[in-house]
Amino acid sequence: MKRFTRVILFTIALLIIGVVIVGLQVRHQQTETETAGSITLKSGGQELLIPVSDLDRESFSGETVNGKGEHFNNDYRGVELQTLLSEQGLSPDSIHEVTALAADQYSAVYSGDEIRESGRIYLAVEVNGESIEGIEGDRPGVQVIVFGDPDSRRMVRSVEILEIK
């Protein structure tokens, strides 16, 4: 009888361990799915996930210049950075700078004055009718578009984090 009880208890313990492992895997996959289609706003020790789909709002176009000095006119879809920040309760007047960090750890810094300048900095999800791809092809991409820069070094692609100071 004792042996039978031990076998039952051992079987129950294995089942519990299996359920816990499966639960942790599902939770991890859900977290990856949530962050894969979003960018993170960090401000004052708080983090907020913004779905990439929420950035697809308006059309805009303009000229950018690459590192070789070549000029390009493109049509984009996205949202102006100052608009997005204002909607999240962050007054553009109180922002000193914003750092955009890409999936590959590339980053660029934008001053508060640049952010407050209307028509200067946007977050784009589409260029010339094509979705911007992330570094990993299965993730949607977001690119910072900066109009008026002498070259494209601050146009960060595959943005994952916007850190507001």
C-alpha positions in Angstrom: 0.0 0.0 0.0 2.8 2.4 0.9 4.5 1.7 -2.5 1.2 2.5 -4.3 0.9 5.8 -2.4 4.4 6.8 -3.3 3.9 6.1 -7.0 0.7 8.2 -6.9 2.4 11.1 -5.1 5.4 10.9 -7.5 3.0 10.9 -10.5 1.2 14.0 -9.1 4.5 15.8 -8.4 5.6 15.1 -12.0 2.3 16.4 -13.3 2.6 19.6 -11.2 6.1 20.2 -12.5 5.0 19.7 -16.1 2.1 22.2 -15.7 4.5 24.8 -14.2 7.0 24.3 -17.0 4.3 24.6 -19.7 2.9 27.7 -18.0 6.2 29.4 -17.9 6.8 28.7 -21.6 3.4 30.1 -22.5 4.0 33.2 -20.4 7.4 33.8 -22.0 5.9 33.4 -25.5 3.1 35.9 -24.7 5.7 38.4 -23.4 7.8 38.0 -26.6 4.6 38.5 -28.7 3.6 41.7 -26.9 7.1 43.3 -27.2 7.7 42.1 -30.8 5.0 44.4 -32.1 5.6 47.4 -29.9 8.1 50.0 -28.9 8.9 50.9 -25.3 8.7 54.5 -24.0 10.9 55.0 -20.9 10.4 58.1 -18.8 10.9 58.8 -15.1 11.5 55.2 -14.2 8.3 54.1 -15.9 7.9 52.0 -19.1 5.0 52.0 -21.5 4.5 49.6 -24.5 3.1 51.3 -27.6 1.9 48.9 -30.3 3.4 49.5 -33.7 -0.1 49.5 -35.2 -0.9 52.6 -33.1 1.8 54.5 -35.0 0.2 54.1 -38.4 -1.8 57.3 -38.4 -0.9 59.9 -41.0 0.9 60.3 -44.3 3.9 62.6 -44.5 6.6 63.1 -47.0 9.9 65.0 -47.3 13.5 65.0 -48.3 16.3 63.1 -46.5 20.0 63.1 -47.2 22.2 60.0 -46.8 25.8 59.8 -45.7 27.0 60.3 -49.3 25.0 63.5 -49.7 22.4 62.0 -52.0 18.9 63.5 -51.5 15.8 61.3 -51.5 12.1 62.3 -51.5 9.9 59.6 -49.8 6.3 59.2 -48.7 5.8 57.8 -45.3 3.1 56.7 -42.8 3.6 57.1 -39.1 3.2 59.7 -36.4 5.1 62.9 -35.4 7.2 62.2 -32.3 6.0 65.3 -30.4 2.3 64.2 -31.0 3.0 60.7 -29.6 4.8 62.0 -26.6 2.0 64.5 -25.9 -0.6 61.8 -26.1 1.3 59.9 -23.4 1.1 62.8 -21.0 4.7 64.0 -21.7 4.7 67.7 -22.4 7.1 68.5 -25.2 8.1 71.6 -23.3 9.5 69.6 -20.4 11.6 67.2 -22.6 15.3 67.8 -22.6 16.2 65.0 -25.0 15.0 61.6 -26.4 17.3 58.7 -27.2 16.1 56.2 -29.8 17.6 52.7 -29.3 17.5 50.1 -32.1 17.3 46.3 -31.8 21.0 46.2 -32.8 21.9 48.7 -30.1 22.4 51.6 -32.5 21.2 54.8 -31.0 20.7 58.5 -31.7 19.8 61.5 -29.5 17.3 64.2 -30.4 17.1 67.5 -28.5 14.0 68.8 -26.9 14.1 71.8 -29.4 14.2 69.4 -32.3 11.2 67.4 -31.0 9.2 70.6 -30.5 10.0 71.8 -34.0 6.9 70.9 -36.0 7.5 68.6 -39.0 11.0 67.6 -37.9 11.0 64.2 -36.3 8.6 61.3 -37.0 8.2 57.6 -36.3 7.5 55.8 -39.6 6.1 52.4 -40.1 5.8 52.6 -43.9 7.9 54.1 -46.7 6.7 54.5 -50.2 3.9 52.1 -49.6 6.0 49.3 -48.1 6.1 48.3 -44.5 9.4 49.0 -42.8 10.9 45.7 -41.7 12.6 45.2 -38.4 16.0 43.7 -38.1 14.4 40.3 -37.6 12.2 39.9 -40.7 9.2 38.6 -38.6 8.9 41.8 -36.5 7.4 45.0 -37.7 9.8 47.9 -38.0 9.8 51.5 -36.8 12.2 54.0 -38.1 12.9 57.5 -36.8 12.8 60.0 -39.7 14.6 63.3 -39.2 14.0 66.0 -41.7 16.6 68.7 -42.1 19.6 66.6 -41.0 22.7 66.8 -43.3 22.9 63.0 -43.4 20.9 60.0 -42.3 23.0 58.9 -39.3 20.2 59.8 -36.8 17.5 58.0 -38.8 17.4 55.0 -36.5 15.8 51.8 -38.0 14.2 49.0 -35.9 13.5 51.3 -32.9 12.7 49.3 -29.8 13.1 51.9 -27.1 12.5 55.7 -26.8 14.1 57.0 -23.6 12.8 60.4 -22.6 14.8 62.7 -20.3 
